[in-house]
Each structure stands twice: as C-alpha cells, then as structure tokens.
Amino acid sequence: MKIQLELSESVQILKTNQTLQTRLGVVEFDNSHIYSFARGLYGFEAFQHYIFAPLPGLAKDMNYMVLQSMEAPDLCFVVMKIDTTIPSLDFSNLKPFLDSVRLDISDVVIGVIVTFNPDKTNEERVTYNQKAPLVFSQKSNEGWQIILE
C-alpha cells in the first residue's frame, strides 16, 4: 500500500484528519504531521517524507510517537519525544546545528529512535539512539537526523 500523493502538494491535499494502517496500528494524521527529511534518515536516505504522529494505542499526551514513511509502508520507527524544557538535560551539542538552520530549541521537537530487542535471557531490552537524535521543525515541517560526536 503506497500513499498516492504528490508529495510537493501534500500540504494542500491533506486538509482534514486522515488515517493510515501501519505495522504498529492505525495512525491518525493531518498535514501538520508530515515532515520532509531532505537527506532522509541514516540508512534510509531514499525515503524523505514521514508522518510523525502519536503512537497508536497510547494516550496522545504520551511521549512515544510513530515515524511512518510515506514512501515505504513497511518502514516505520518508534520515536520518544524529549522534553527540551527539563533543566537537567543539556542540548548545547545541538546548538551549532540549530544555529545553522536558524532555529531555536523552542521551535523544534527533539526525538530519539527506540528499539526493542530481546537480550540473551529473552527479556525485552529497550534502547534509545541518543547519538543520532531527530529534530523536527514545527515552523517548516522539516526534519533532520543529527549525528553527534
């Protein structure tokens, strides 16, 4: 199932809430949930348009989101939003990037990709990719994955 939209016109096409069946369940979204990653995600550079919406089955105020490719129906990620207002978290390593795209930390949503892997004892092990956070501009609906040193 491929979404049949002219992506350059997607903002004009999606005026109301839409739904999309994903591997993780039915995702509700509108044009404010569509982000363009000009360079794609690392390892998935060919896919540049994603829906970033609440994870199906969880309350909308939870920090877990789905990042669903609009070009590849089987490509989706679980993302945890990071609360940038927590004083103990240091976002100074993102400042050079934010300055380069003329954004402030208050203009963006920061997220990390979550993976669920069983460990050697078959217990679920959850990891968060903090070395390559996702940055979502709420002003322009652009997204970036930043590799931190």
N, CA, C and O atoms as a GROMACS GRO file, in nm:
protein
  596
    1MET      N    1   0.084  -0.117   0.000
    1MET     CA    2   0.000   0.000   0.000
    1MET      C    3   0.089   0.124   0.000
    1MET      O    4   0.150   0.154   0.102
    2LYS      N    5   0.097   0.194  -0.109
    2LYS     CA    6   0.174   0.317  -0.119
    2LYS      C    7   0.077   0.434  -0.117
    2LYS      O    8  -0.028   0.429  -0.181
    3ILE      N    9   0.111   0.539  -0.044
    3ILE     CA   10   0.026   0.656  -0.038
    3ILE      C   11   0.038   0.730  -0.170
    3ILE      O   12   0.149   0.768  -0.210
    4GLN      N   13  -0.073   0.750  -0.238
    4GLN     CA   14  -0.072   0.813  -0.370
    4GLN      C   15  -0.095   0.964  -0.355
    4GLN      O   16  -0.207   1.012  -0.374
    5LEU      N   17   0.010   1.036  -0.322
    5LEU     CA   18   0.002   1.181  -0.311
    5LEU      C   19   0.119   1.241  -0.386
    5LEU      O   20   0.228   1.184  -0.388
    6GLU      N   21   0.097   1.352  -0.446
    6GLU     CA   22   0.209   1.429  -0.496
    6GLU      C   23   0.268   1.496  -0.372
    6GLU      O   24   0.207   1.586  -0.316
    7LEU      N   25   0.385   1.452  -0.329
    7LEU     CA   26   0.439   1.499  -0.203
    7LEU      C   27   0.463   1.649  -0.201
    7LEU      O   28   0.451   1.711  -0.096
    8SER      N   29   0.496   1.707  -0.314
    8SER     CA   30   0.516   1.852  -0.317
    8SER      C   31   0.385   1.926  -0.293
    8SER      O   32   0.385   2.042  -0.254
    9GLU      N   33   0.273   1.858  -0.316
    9GLU     CA   34   0.143   1.919  -0.296
    9GLU      C   35   0.073   1.864  -0.173
    9GLU      O   36  -0.044   1.895  -0.151
   10SER      N   37   0.141   1.784  -0.091
   10SER     CA   38   0.075   1.714   0.019
   10SER      C   39   0.012   1.809   0.119
   10SER      O   40  -0.092   1.778   0.177
   11VAL      N   41   0.074   1.925   0.141
   11VAL     CA   42   0.018   2.018   0.238
   11VAL      C   43  -0.116   2.070   0.190
   11VAL      O   44  -0.206   2.092   0.272
   12GLN      N   45  -0.132   2.091   0.060
   12GLN     CA   46  -0.259   2.138   0.009
   12GLN      C   47  -0.364   2.026   0.006
   12GLN      O   48  -0.483   2.052   0.023
   13ILE      N   49  -0.322   1.903  -0.016
   13ILE     CA   50  -0.415   1.792  -0.031
   13ILE      C   51  -0.476   1.751   0.103
   13ILE      O   52  -0.597   1.728   0.111
   14LEU      N   53  -0.396   1.743   0.208
   14LEU     CA   54  -0.443   1.692   0.336
   14LEU      C   55  -0.496   1.806   0.422
   14LEU      O   56  -0.420   1.868   0.498
   15LYS      N   57  -0.624   1.834   0.410
   15LYS     CA   58  -0.684   1.942   0.487
   15LYS      C   59  -0.742   1.892   0.619
   15LYS      O   60  -0.747   1.968   0.716
   16THR      N   61  -0.785   1.768   0.624
   16THR     CA   62  -0.851   1.715   0.742
   16THR      C   63  -0.777   1.592   0.791
   16THR      O   64  -0.682   1.546   0.728
   17ASN      N   65  -0.821   1.539   0.903
   17ASN     CA   66  -0.758   1.420   0.957
   17ASN      C   67  -0.770   1.304   0.860
   17ASN      O   68  -0.874   1.282   0.798
   18GLN      N   69  -0.661   1.230   0.849
   18GLN     CA   70  -0.654   1.111   0.767
   18GLN      C   71  -0.613   0.995   0.857
   18GLN      O   72  -0.567   1.017   0.969
   19THR      N   73  -0.631   0.874   0.809
   19THR     CA   74  -0.581   0.758   0.882
   19THR      C   75  -0.497   0.674   0.787
   19THR      O   76  -0.518   0.675   0.666
   20LEU      N   77  -0.403   0.602   0.845
   20LEU     CA   78  -0.316   0.515   0.768
   20LEU      C   79  -0.288   0.390   0.850
   20LEU      O   80  -0.250   0.399   0.966
   21GLN      N   81  -0.308   0.273   0.789
   21GLN     CA   82  -0.276   0.148   0.856
   21GLN      C   83  -0.125   0.126   0.847
   21GLN      O   84  -0.068   0.127   0.738
   22THR      N   85  -0.061   0.108   0.962
   22THR     CA   86   0.083   0.083   0.967
   22THR      C   87   0.109  -0.049   1.039
   22THR      O   88   0.016  -0.113   1.088
   23ARG      N   89   0.234  -0.090   1.043
   23ARG     CA   90   0.270  -0.212   1.117
   23ARG      C   91   0.235  -0.200   1.264
   23ARG      O   92   0.216  -0.301   1.331
   24LEU      N   93   0.227  -0.077   1.315
   24LEU     CA   94   0.201  -0.053   1.456
   24LEU      C   95   0.056  -0.022   1.487
   24LEU      O   96   0.021   0.003   1.602
   25GLY      N   97  -0.030  -0.022   1.385
   25GLY     CA   98  -0.171   0.009   1.404
   25GLY      C   99  -0.213   0.125   1.317
   25GLY      O  100  -0.137   0.170   1.231
   26VAL      N  101  -0.334   0.174   1.338
   26VAL     CA  102  -0.388   0.283   1.258
   26VAL      C  103  -0.338   0.416   1.315
   26VAL      O  104  -0.357   0.446   1.433
   27VAL      N  105  -0.275   0.495   1.229
   27VAL     CA  106  -0.222   0.625   1.267
   27VAL      C  107  -0.316   0.733   1.214
   27VAL      O  108  -0.354   0.732   1.097
   28GLU      N  109  -0.354   0.825   1.302
   28GLU     CA  110  -0.434   0.941   1.260
   28GLU      C  111  -0.338   1.057   1.239
   28GLU      O  112  -0.248   1.082   1.320
   29PHE      N  113  -0.356   1.130   1.128
   29PHE     CA  114  -0.265   1.240   1.098
   29PHE      C  115  -0.333   1.343   1.010
   29PHE      O  116  -0.438   1.317   0.951
   30ASP      N  117  -0.272   1.462   1.004
   30ASP     CA  118  -0.311   1.565   0.907
   30ASP      C  119  -0.182   1.628   0.856
   30ASP      O  120  -0.073   1.581   0.889
   31ASN      N  121  -0.192   1.732   0.777
   31ASN     CA  122  -0.072   1.788   0.714
   31ASN      C  123   0.028   1.843   0.815
   31ASN      O  124   0.146   1.857   0.782
   32SER      N  125  -0.014   1.874   0.938
   32SER     CA  126   0.082   1.921   1.037
   32SER      C  127   0.172   1.808   1.088
   32SER      O  128   0.272   1.835   1.153
   33HIS      N  129   0.137   1.683   1.058
   33HIS     CA  130   0.216   1.568   1.100
   33HIS      C  131   0.314   1.520   0.992
   33HIS      O  132   0.386   1.423   1.015
   34ILE      N  133   0.318   1.585   0.876
   34ILE     CA  134   0.404   1.540   0.766
   34ILE      C  135   0.533   1.622   0.767
   34ILE      O  136   0.531   1.745   0.762
   35TYR      N  137   0.645   1.550   0.774
   35TYR     CA  138   0.778   1.614   0.778
   35TYR      C  139   0.861   1.564   0.662
   35TYR      O  140   0.855   1.447   0.624
   36SER      N  141   0.940   1.655   0.605
   36SER     CA  142   1.031   1.621   0.496
   36SER      C  143   1.174   1.622   0.549
   36SER      O  144   1.220   1.720   0.607
   37PHE      N  145   1.244   1.511   0.527
   37PHE     CA  146   1.384   1.496   0.564
   37PHE      C  147   1.462   1.501   0.432
   37PHE      O  148   1.469   1.401   0.361
   38ALA      N  149   1.522   1.614   0.400
   38ALA     CA  150   1.590   1.632   0.271
   38ALA      C  151   1.697   1.526   0.247
   38ALA      O  152   1.717   1.483   0.134
   39ARG      N  153   1.766   1.484   0.352
   39ARG     CA  154   1.870   1.382   0.340
   39ARG      C  155   1.821   1.244   0.385
   39ARG      O  156   1.900   1.150   0.392
   40GLY      N  157   1.693   1.232   0.414
   40GLY     CA  158   1.641   1.106   0.465
   40GLY      C  159   1.697   1.076   0.604
   40GLY      O  160   1.754   1.164   0.668
   41LEU      N  161   1.680   0.954   0.648
   41LEU     CA  162   1.739   0.908   0.774
   41LEU      C  163   1.859   0.821   0.739
   41LEU      O  164   1.864   0.762   0.631
   42TYR      N  165   1.955   0.814   0.828
   42TYR     CA  166   2.075   0.736   0.802
   42TYR      C  167   2.038   0.590   0.780
   42TYR      O  168   1.973   0.527   0.863
   43GLY      N  169   2.083   0.538   0.666
   43GLY     CA  170   2.048   0.402   0.627
   43GLY      C  171   1.922   0.396   0.543
   43GLY      O  172   1.894   0.293   0.482
   44PHE      N  173   1.846   0.505   0.539
   44PHE     CA  174   1.720   0.511   0.466
   44PHE      C  175   1.711   0.642   0.388
   44PHE      O  176   1.607   0.708   0.386
   45GLU      N  177   1.821   0.681   0.325
   45GLU     CA  178   1.830   0.811   0.258
   45GLU      C  179   1.730   0.830   0.145
   45GLU      O  180   1.694   0.943   0.114
   46ALA      N  181   1.685   0.722   0.083
   46ALA     CA  182   1.592   0.731  -0.030
   46ALA      C  183   1.452   0.772   0.014
   46ALA      O  184   1.370   0.813  -0.069
   47PHE      N  185   1.423   0.761   0.143
   47PHE     CA  186   1.288   0.790   0.192
   47PHE      C  187   1.292   0.921   0.269
   47PHE      O  188   1.358   0.932   0.372
   48GLN      N  189   1.219   1.022   0.218
   48GLN     CA  190   1.234   1.157   0.272
   48GLN      C  191   1.108   1.216   0.332
   48GLN      O  192   1.114   1.324   0.391
   49HIS      N  193   0.995   1.151   0.320
   49HIS     CA  194   0.869   1.208   0.370
   49HIS      C  195   0.808   1.113   0.472
   49HIS      O  196   0.786   0.995   0.444
   50TYR      N  197   0.781   1.168   0.591
   50TYR     CA  198   0.735   1.087   0.703
   50TYR      C  199   0.616   1.152   0.774
   50TYR      O  200   0.603   1.274   0.779
   51ILE      N  201   0.532   1.066   0.827
   51ILE     CA  202   0.426   1.110   0.918
   51ILE      C  203   0.481   1.093   1.058
   51ILE      O  204   0.532   0.986   1.093
   52PHE      N  205   0.472   1.196   1.140
   52PHE     CA  206   0.517   1.194   1.279
   52PHE      C  207   0.395   1.219   1.364
   52PHE      O  208   0.349   1.333   1.377
   53ALA      N  209   0.341   1.114   1.422
   53ALA     CA  210   0.212   1.124   1.491
   53ALA      C  211   0.213   1.035   1.616
   53ALA      O  212   0.301   0.950   1.631
   54PRO      N  213   0.115   1.055   1.705
   54PRO     CA  214   0.109   0.972   1.825
   54PRO      C  215   0.104   0.823   1.791
   54PRO      O  216   0.040   0.782   1.694
   55LEU      N  217   0.172   0.745   1.872
   55LEU     CA  218   0.177   0.600   1.854
   55LEU      C  219   0.037   0.543   1.877
   55LEU      O  220  -0.026   0.573   1.979
   56PRO      N  221  -0.013   0.462   1.785
   56PRO     CA  222  -0.147   0.404   1.800
   56PRO      C  223  -0.159   0.326   1.931
   56PRO      O  224  -0.067   0.253   1.970
   57GLY      N  225  -0.272   0.342   1.997
   57GLY     CA  226  -0.299   0.267   2.119
   57GLY      C  227  -0.253   0.334   2.247
   57GLY      O  228  -0.284   0.286   2.356
   58LEU      N  229  -0.180   0.445   2.236
   58LEU     CA  230  -0.136   0.518   2.354
   58LEU      C  231  -0.209   0.651   2.363
   58LEU      O  232  -0.255   0.704   2.262
   59ALA      N  233  -0.218   0.705   2.482
   59ALA     CA  234  -0.278   0.838   2.500
   59ALA      C  235  -0.198   0.940   2.421
   59ALA      O  236  -0.075   0.929   2.411
   60LYS      N  237  -0.266   1.038   2.365
   60LYS     CA  238  -0.200   1.137   2.280
   60LYS      C  239  -0.097   1.222   2.355
   60LYS      O  240  -0.011   1.283   2.292
   61ASP      N  241  -0.105   1.227   2.488
   61ASP     CA  242  -0.009   1.306   2.563
   61ASP      C  243   0.116   1.227   2.602
   61ASP      O  244   0.202   1.278   2.674
   62MET      N  245   0.126   1.104   2.556
   62MET     CA  246   0.245   1.023   2.583
   62MET      C  247   0.360   1.074   2.496
   62MET      O  248   0.338   1.143   2.396
   63ASN      N  249   0.481   1.041   2.534
   63ASN     CA  250   0.597   1.088   2.459
   63ASN      C  251   0.638   0.994   2.346
   63ASN      O  252   0.734   1.022   2.275
   64TYR      N  253   0.566   0.883   2.328
   64TYR     CA  254   0.602   0.789   2.222
   64TYR      C  255   0.522   0.819   2.096
   64TYR      O  256   0.400   0.835   2.100
   65MET      N  257   0.595   0.828   1.986
   65MET     CA  258   0.536   0.863   1.858
   65MET      C  259   0.574   0.758   1.754
   65MET      O  260   0.664   0.676   1.777
   66VAL      N  261   0.504   0.761   1.640
   66VAL     CA  262   0.542   0.677   1.527
   66VAL      C  263   0.596   0.770   1.418
   66VAL      O  264   0.541   0.878   1.393
   67LEU      N  265   0.704   0.728   1.355
   67LEU     CA  266   0.759   0.798   1.239
   67LEU      C  267   0.743   0.702   1.122
   67LEU      O  268   0.821   0.609   1.105
   68GLN      N  269   0.640   0.727   1.041
   68GLN     CA  270   0.599   0.636   0.934
   68GLN      C  271   0.638   0.695   0.799
   68GLN      O  272   0.598   0.807   0.766
   69SER      N  273   0.714   0.619   0.722
   69SER     CA  274   0.749   0.663   0.587
   69SER      C  275   0.623   0.671   0.501
   69SER      O  276   0.537   0.583   0.507
   70MET      N  277   0.613   0.777   0.422
   70MET     CA  278   0.501   0.790   0.328
   70MET      C  279   0.533   0.719   0.197
   70MET      O  280   0.444   0.696   0.116
   71GLU      N  281   0.660   0.682   0.178
   71GLU     CA  282   0.700   0.618   0.053
   71GLU      C  283   0.715   0.467   0.066
   71GLU      O  284   0.709   0.395  -0.034
   72ALA      N  285   0.735   0.418   0.187
   72ALA     CA  286   0.756   0.275   0.209
   72ALA      C  287   0.667   0.230   0.326
   72ALA      O  288   0.701   0.258   0.441
   73PRO      N  289   0.556   0.163   0.299
   73PRO     CA  290   0.460   0.129   0.404
   73PRO      C  291   0.517   0.046   0.519
   73PRO      O  292   0.468   0.056   0.631
   74ASP      N  293   0.619  -0.033   0.493
   74ASP     CA  294   0.676  -0.116   0.600
   74ASP      C  295   0.786  -0.046   0.679
   74ASP      O  296   0.844  -0.105   0.770
   75LEU      N  297   0.816   0.077   0.644
   75LEU     CA  298   0.923   0.150   0.712
   75LEU      C  299   0.864   0.246   0.815
   75LEU      O  300   0.809   0.350   0.782
   76CYS      N  301   0.878   0.206   0.940
   76CYS     CA  302   0.834   0.295   1.047
   76CYS      C  303   0.921   0.274   1.170
   76CYS      O  304   0.981   0.169   1.188
   77PHE      N  305   0.925   0.376   1.252
   77PHE     CA  306   1.007   0.376   1.372
   77PHE      C  307   0.923   0.422   1.490
   77PHE      O  308   0.830   0.501   1.474
   78VAL      N  309   0.957   0.373   1.608
   78VAL     CA  310   0.902   0.429   1.731
   78VAL      C  311   1.001   0.536   1.775
   78VAL      O  312   1.122   0.512   1.780
   79VAL      N  313   0.948   0.653   1.808
   79VAL     CA  314   1.032   0.766   1.849
   79VAL      C  315   0.982   0.816   1.984
   79VAL      O  316   0.862   0.828   2.007
   80MET      N  317   1.076   0.845   2.073
   80MET     CA  318   1.041   0.906   2.200
   80MET      C  319   1.075   1.054   2.194
   80MET      O  320   1.189   1.091   2.168
   81LYS      N  321   0.974   1.138   2.219
   81LYS     CA  322   0.998   1.282   2.224
   81LYS      C  323   1.072   1.314   2.353
   81LYS      O  324   1.045   1.257   2.459
   82ILE      N  325   1.167   1.406   2.343
   82ILE     CA  326   1.245   1.451   2.458
   82ILE      C  327   1.192   1.587   2.502
   82ILE      O  328   1.176   1.678   2.420
   83ASP      N  329   1.165   1.601   2.629
   83ASP     CA  330   1.117   1.728   2.684
   83ASP      C  331   1.234   1.824   2.694
   83ASP      O  332   1.320   1.810   2.781
   84THR      N  333   1.238   1.922   2.605
   84THR     CA  334   1.351   2.016   2.600
   84THR      C  335   1.346   2.121   2.710
   84THR      O  336   1.438   2.202   2.722
   85THR      N  337   1.242   2.120   2.791
   85THR     CA  338   1.232   2.218   2.900
   85THR      C  339   1.290   2.165   3.030
   85THR      O  340   1.297   2.239   3.128
   86ILE      N  341   1.332   2.040   3.034
   86ILE     CA  342   1.391   1.984   3.157
   86ILE      C  343   1.530   2.045   3.176
   86ILE      O  344   1.619   2.025   3.092
   87PRO      N  345   1.549   2.120   3.284
   87PRO     CA  346   1.676   2.192   3.303
   87PRO      C  347   1.799   2.101   3.311
   87PRO      O  348   1.909   2.143   3.274
   88SER      N  349   1.783   1.979   3.357
   88SER     CA  350   1.899   1.891   3.374
   88SER      C  351   1.949   1.831   3.243
   88SER      O  352   2.058   1.774   3.239
   89LEU      N  353   1.872   1.844   3.134
   89LEU     CA  354   1.916   1.791   3.005
   89LEU      C  355   1.995   1.898   2.931
   89LEU      O  356   1.957   2.015   2.931
   90ASP      N  357   2.105   1.858   2.870
   90ASP     CA  358   2.193   1.951   2.801
   90ASP      C  359   2.176   1.935   2.649
   90ASP      O  360   2.205   1.830   2.593
   91PHE      N  361   2.128   2.040   2.586
   91PHE     CA  362   2.109   2.037   2.442
   91PHE      C  363   2.211   2.125   2.370
   91PHE      O  364   2.193   2.158   2.252
   92SER      N  365   2.318   2.162   2.439
   92SER     CA  366   2.418   2.251   2.379
   92SER      C  367   2.485   2.188   2.258
   92SER      O  368   2.531   2.260   2.169
   93ASN      N  369   2.492   2.054   2.253
   93ASN     CA  370   2.555   1.989   2.138
   93ASN      C  371   2.470   2.002   2.011
   93ASN      O  372   2.520   1.977   1.901
   94LEU      N  373   2.343   2.040   2.024
   94LEU     CA  374   2.258   2.064   1.907
   94LEU      C  375   2.260   2.210   1.862
   94LEU      O  376   2.213   2.242   1.753
   95LYS      N  377   2.314   2.297   1.947
   95LYS     CA  378   2.311   2.441   1.917
   95LYS      C  379   2.376   2.477   1.783
   95LYS      O  380   2.318   2.555   1.708
   96PRO      N  381   2.495   2.424   1.750
   96PRO     CA  382   2.554   2.460   1.620
   96PRO      C  383   2.462   2.424   1.502
   96PRO      O  384   2.451   2.501   1.407
   97PHE      N  385   2.398   2.309   1.509
   97PHE     CA  386   2.306   2.272   1.401
   97PHE      C  387   2.186   2.366   1.399
   97PHE      O  388   2.149   2.417   1.294
   98LEU      N  389   2.125   2.388   1.515
   98LEU     CA  390   2.007   2.475   1.521
   98LEU      C  391   2.040   2.615   1.470
   98LEU      O  392   1.960   2.677   1.400
   99ASP      N  393   2.158   2.666   1.506
   99ASP     CA  394   2.201   2.797   1.456
   99ASP      C  395   2.214   2.794   1.303
   99ASP      O  396   2.178   2.892   1.237
  100SER      N  397   2.264   2.684   1.248
  100SER     CA  398   2.285   2.676   1.103
  100SER      C  399   2.153   2.677   1.024
  100SER      O  400   2.150   2.718   0.908
  101VAL      N  401   2.047   2.631   1.086
  101VAL     CA  402   1.916   2.632   1.017
  101VAL      C  403   1.824   2.741   1.075
  101VAL      O  404   1.704   2.745   1.047
  102ARG      N  405   1.883   2.829   1.156
  102ARG     CA  406   1.814   2.945   1.213
  102ARG      C  407   1.689   2.906   1.293
  102ARG      O  408   1.581   2.962   1.276
  103LEU      N  409   1.708   2.808   1.381
  103LEU     CA  410   1.600   2.765   1.470
  103LEU      C  411   1.649   2.772   1.614
  103LEU      O  412   1.768   2.763   1.642
  104ASP      N  413   1.554   2.788   1.704
  104ASP     CA  414   1.580   2.785   1.846
  104ASP      C  415   1.525   2.654   1.902
  104ASP      O  416   1.436   2.594   1.841
  105ILE      N  417   1.576   2.611   2.016
  105ILE     CA  418   1.529   2.486   2.075
  105ILE      C  419   1.378   2.490   2.099
  105ILE      O  420   1.313   2.386   2.098
  106SER      N  421   1.322   2.609   2.120
  106SER     CA  422   1.177   2.620   2.144
  106SER      C  423   1.096   2.602   2.015
  106SER      O  424   0.974   2.587   2.020
  107ASP      N  425   1.162   2.605   1.898
  107ASP     CA  426   1.094   2.590   1.770
  107ASP      C  427   1.088   2.446   1.722
  107ASP      O  428   1.027   2.416   1.619
  108VAL      N  429   1.152   2.355   1.795
  108VAL     CA  430   1.166   2.218   1.745
  108VAL      C  431   1.117   2.116   1.847
  108VAL      O  432   1.103   2.144   1.966
  109VAL      N  433   1.092   1.997   1.795
  109VAL     CA  434   1.069   1.879   1.878
  109VAL      C  435   1.191   1.790   1.856
  109VAL      O  436   1.232   1.766   1.743
  110ILE      N  437   1.247   1.742   1.965
  110ILE     CA  438   1.362   1.652   1.959
  110ILE      C  439   1.312   1.512   1.991
  110ILE      O  440   1.234   1.493   2.085
  111GLY      N  441   1.357   1.415   1.915
  111GLY     CA  442   1.317   1.277   1.941
  111GLY      C  443   1.434   1.182   1.922
  111GLY      O  444   1.533   1.216   1.856
  112VAL      N  445   1.422   1.064   1.979
  112VAL     CA  446   1.522   0.960   1.959
  112VAL      C  447   1.451   0.832   1.916
  112VAL      O  448   1.342   0.802   1.964
  113ILE      N  449   1.514   0.758   1.826
  113ILE     CA  450   1.457   0.632   1.779
  113ILE      C  451   1.474   0.527   1.888
  113ILE      O  452   1.581   0.515   1.948
  114VAL      N  453   1.367   0.453   1.911
  114VAL     CA  454   1.363   0.350   2.015
  114VAL      C  455   1.367   0.214   1.947
  114VAL      O  456   1.300   0.192   1.846
  115THR      N  457   1.446   0.122   2.002
  115THR     CA  458   1.446  -0.016   1.952
  115THR      C  459   1.413  -0.110   2.068
  115THR      O  460   1.450  -0.085   2.183
  116PHE      N  461   1.344  -0.216   2.034
  116PHE     CA  462   1.304  -0.318   2.131
  116PHE      C  463   1.368  -0.449   2.086
  116PHE      O  464   1.330  -0.504   1.983
  117ASN      N  465   1.462  -0.498   2.161
  117ASN     CA  466   1.533  -0.621   2.126
  117ASN      C  467   1.537  -0.713   2.247
  117ASN      O  468   1.565  -0.668   2.358
  118PRO      N  469   1.510  -0.841   2.226
  118PRO     CA  470   1.528  -0.934   2.338
  118PRO      C  471   1.677  -0.951   2.366
  118PRO      O  472   1.758  -0.956   2.274
  119ASP      N  473   1.712  -0.959   2.494
  119ASP     CA  474   1.852  -0.984   2.526
  119ASP      C  475   1.875  -1.135   2.534
  119ASP      O  476   1.788  -1.213   2.496
  120LYS      N  477   1.990  -1.176   2.581
  120LYS     CA  478   2.025  -1.318   2.582
  120LYS      C  479   1.934  -1.401   2.673
  120LYS      O  480   1.925  -1.523   2.657
  121THR      N  481   1.866  -1.336   2.767
  121THR     CA  482   1.774  -1.409   2.855
  121THR      C  483   1.631  -1.403   2.803
  121THR      O  484   1.537  -1.444   2.871
  122ASN      N  485   1.614  -1.352   2.680
  122ASN     CA  486   1.483  -1.335   2.616
  122ASN      C  487   1.395  -1.231   2.684
  122ASN      O  488   1.275  -1.227   2.660
  123GLU      N  489   1.454  -1.147   2.766
  123GLU     CA  490   1.379  -1.034   2.822
  123GLU      C  491   1.390  -0.918   2.725
  123GLU      O  492   1.492  -0.901   2.657
  124GLU      N  493   1.285  -0.838   2.720
  124GLU     CA  494   1.283  -0.724   2.627
  124GLU      C  495   1.386  -0.620   2.672
  124GLU      O  496   1.388  -0.580   2.788
  125ARG      N  497   1.469  -0.578   2.579
  125ARG     CA  498   1.568  -0.474   2.606
  125ARG      C  499   1.534  -0.353   2.520
  125ARG      O  500   1.520  -0.366   2.398
  126VAL      N  501   1.519  -0.238   2.582
  126VAL     CA  502   1.484  -0.116   2.510
  126VAL      C  503   1.606  -0.026   2.504
  126VAL      O  504   1.672  -0.002   2.606
  127THR      N  505   1.637   0.024   2.383
  127THR     CA  506   1.747   0.118   2.369
  127THR      C  507   1.697   0.245   2.300
  127THR      O  508   1.601   0.241   2.223
  128TYR      N  509   1.763   0.355   2.328
  128TYR     CA  510   1.730   0.485   2.272
  128TYR      C  511   1.853   0.539   2.202
  128TYR      O  512   1.959   0.549   2.263
  129ASN      N  513   1.841   0.574   2.075
  129ASN     CA  514   1.956   0.620   1.998
  129ASN      C  515   1.981   0.769   2.026
  129ASN      O  516   1.932   0.856   1.955
  130GLN      N  517   2.058   0.794   2.130
  130GLN     CA  518   2.087   0.932   2.169
  130GLN      C  519   2.202   0.992   2.088
  130GLN      O  520   2.226   1.112   2.095
  131LYS      N  521   2.274   0.910   2.012
  131LYS     CA  522   2.386   0.957   1.930
  131LYS      C  523   2.338   1.015   1.796
  131LYS      O  524   2.415   1.081   1.726
  132ALA      N  525   2.211   0.989   1.761
  132ALA     CA  526   2.158   1.039   1.633
  132ALA      C  527   2.015   1.087   1.654
  132ALA      O  528   1.921   1.027   1.601
  133PRO      N  529   1.998   1.196   1.730
  133PRO     CA  530   1.862   1.245   1.755
  133PRO      C  531   1.795   1.299   1.628
  133PRO      O  532   1.861   1.338   1.532
  134LEU      N  533   1.664   1.300   1.633
  134LEU     CA  534   1.583   1.357   1.526
  134LEU      C  535   1.539   1.496   1.569
  134LEU      O  536   1.504   1.518   1.685
  135VAL      N  537   1.542   1.589   1.476
  135VAL     CA  538   1.499   1.727   1.501
  135VAL      C  539   1.385   1.757   1.406
  135VAL      O  540   1.399   1.742   1.284
  136PHE      N  541   1.271   1.799   1.461
  136PHE     CA  542   1.152   1.830   1.382
  136PHE      C  543   1.121   1.978   1.397
  136PHE      O  544   1.093   2.025   1.507
  137SER      N  545   1.125   2.053   1.286
  137SER     CA  546   1.088   2.195   1.289
  137SER      C  547   0.937   2.207   1.280
  137SER      O  548   0.876   2.164   1.183
  138GLN      N  549   0.879   2.265   1.384
  138GLN     CA  550   0.734   2.286   1.384
  138GLN      C  551   0.694   2.404   1.296
  138GLN      O  552   0.577   2.420   1.262
  139LYS      N  553   0.792   2.487   1.258
  139LYS     CA  554   0.764   2.601   1.172
  139LYS      C  555   0.756   2.561   1.025
  139LYS      O  556   0.668   2.605   0.952
  140SER      N  557   0.850   2.475   0.982
  140SER     CA  558   0.860   2.443   0.840
  140SER      C  559   0.827   2.298   0.804
  140SER      O  560   0.825   2.262   0.687
  141ASN      N  561   0.799   2.216   0.906
  141ASN     CA  562   0.774   2.074   0.885
  141ASN      C  563   0.891   2.005   0.814
  141ASN      O  564   0.871   1.913   0.734
  142GLU      N  565   1.011   2.050   0.846
  142GLU     CA  566   1.132   1.984   0.801
  142GLU      C  567   1.186   1.900   0.915
  142GLU      O  568   1.165   1.932   1.032
  143GLY      N  569   1.257   1.794   0.879
  143GLY     CA  570   1.318   1.709   0.980
  143GLY      C  571   1.461   1.677   0.944
  143GLY      O  572   1.499   1.679   0.827
  144TRP      N  573   1.541   1.649   1.046
  144TRP     CA  574   1.681   1.614   1.028
  144TRP      C  575   1.718   1.507   1.129
  144TRP      O  576   1.664   1.502   1.239
  145GLN      N  577   1.810   1.422   1.092
  145GLN     CA  578   1.872   1.332   1.187
  145GLN      C  579   2.016   1.380   1.201
  145GLN      O  580   2.089   1.390   1.102
  146ILE      N  581   2.056   1.410   1.322
  146ILE     CA  582   2.186   1.469   1.351
  146ILE      C  583   2.275   1.364   1.416
  146ILE      O  584   2.235   1.301   1.514
  147ILE      N  585   2.395   1.344   1.363
  147ILE     CA  586   2.491   1.253   1.422
  147ILE      C  587   2.577   1.334   1.518
  147ILE      O  588   2.647   1.426   1.476
  148LEU      N  589   2.573   1.299   1.646
  148LEU     CA  590   2.651   1.369   1.746
  148LEU      C  591   2.784   1.298   1.769
  148LEU      O  592   2.793   1.175   1.760
  149GLU      N  593   2.885   1.374   1.796
  149GLU     CA  594   3.019   1.317   1.823
  149GLU      C  595   3.026   1.268   1.964
  149GLU      O  596   3.129   1.217   2.006
   0.00000   0.00000   0.00000
